[in-house]
Amino acid sequence: MDYRGVVLDVDGTVVRGDEAIPGALDGLAAVDAAGLDRLFVSNNPTKAPVAYEARLRRAGIEATADEVVTSGTTTTAYLADRHPGARTFAIGESGFRDQLRDAGLELVGPGDDPEVVVVAIDREFDYDDLRDANSALRGGAAFYGTDPDVIIPTADGDIPGSGAIINAVAGVAERDPDAILGKPSKVAQESVLDRLGLPPEAVLIVGDRLDTDIALGLDAGMGTALVRTGVTDDAALAASEYEPDHVLDDLGEVERLVSK
């Protein structure tokens, strides 16, 4: 297949912490040599694209904010379109909350009649947050999550992600989110393809997660490649309903898929 664009997951595929994963720089060089357009697409909502640009550069990767899409940017754009200026109760870290404010949403407390509850990873999440989100949701607020990642890889090991907190809130409120907006959602698919300006069959997505990266690609009609450098092991791959087109030991092996 002659691909014209590549979607690259970030954590577990390109970097771990602030360091490039072995093989990643070679893989990115192959993408550049093939003349493919690229996007870095992350389900981490805590950092704006400009912060991702700096993080990737620290890892030795020349990238710009225009090449970055996150579950934070997808979520804020969606909420600004569907709920412009809405009173929003947010569980999330400061970087995500700043993105919501920048999108024109009004961040409020649980006693301020929130119209929207949005939940993301928050490493200071506590009982009071759970109680307050439950109160707002039982009061009729719309319910959104940034991404479904229950576990995320870091330089210090795997940690609970947004999905773990979304599940906790959904459990106590006894309702599912109205939408989860990061990978593999339709919203994320449309955002990525619109940014690339390419049909899905001309795009290859490379990532380490079957239920987000590979699921997004399969549902959208993209080519899919799983890397073994992140959260997916052979047992998970064998048991999964999502079957990638290719399995790579690391991103460096993408050269054989994109070389012309």
Residue, then its C-alpha position, 0 to 999 in steps of 0.5 A: m500500500d502506498y501511504r501518504g500520511v502516518v498517524l503516530d501514537v506518542d507514549g509507548t510508541v515514540v517516547r517514554g517520558d522525555e526519552a525516545i524509545p529505541g527505534a523511534l528516531d529511525g522510524l521517524a527518519a523513514v517516514d520523512a524520507a518517504g515524504l509522508d505527512r505525519l501527525f502525533v496523536s496522543n490520548n494524554p489530555t494534560k498537555a497542549p500541543v505546544a507542550y508536546e512540541a517541547r517534549l518531543r524536542r527534548a527527546g531529539i524529535e523535531a516536531t511542531a505544535d501543528e503536528v500534534v492532536t491530543s484528547g485534550t484538543t479534541t475534547t475542548a474543540y468538541l465542547a466549544d462546538r456543542h456547548p459553547g460557553a457552558r458552565t463546566f465542572a472539570i476533573g483534570e489537571s491544570g494543563f487540561r483546565d487551561q485548554l478548556r478556558d482557552a476554548g471559552l468554557e466557564l469552569v465552575g464548582p459543583g454548586d454552580d449548576p454545571e451544564v457539563v461534567v468533563v473528566a480526564i486524568d487527574r493525579e490529585f483526584d479524590y473522594d470530594d471530586l467523586r462526590d461533586a461529579n456525582s452531584a452534578l451528573r445527578g442534577g442533569a449535566a452532560f457527561y464527557g470523558t477525554d479518553p478511555d485509557v485505563i492504564i498509561p505507560t510512563a518512564d516510572g511504569d504504568i499508571p492509572g489514566s483518564g479511563a480509570i477516573i471516568n469509570a469511577v465517576a460513571g460507576v457512582a453516577e450510575r450512567d455512562p458518559d455521553a461521549i468519550l472523545g479521544k482515540p478511538s472515537k469518531v470525533a478523533q477519527e474525523s479530527v485526524l483525517d481533517r488535519l491530514g486532508l487525506p482519505p483513510e485508505a492513504v493513512l497508516i496509524v502506528g501505536d501500542r494500544l489495540d483498543t485505541d490506536i488499532a481500533l481507531g484505524l480499523d474503524a476508520g479504514m486506515g492501515t494499522a501497525l501495532v508496536r510491541t514497545g508499549v502496553t500490549d504483549d503477545a497474550a493481549l494481542a492473541a486475545s484481542e478482537y482487534e487485529p492489526d495489519h502489521v505487528l512491529d517490534d518497534l517504530g524503526e520497522v515502519e521503514r518496510l511499510v512506508s519505503k517506496 
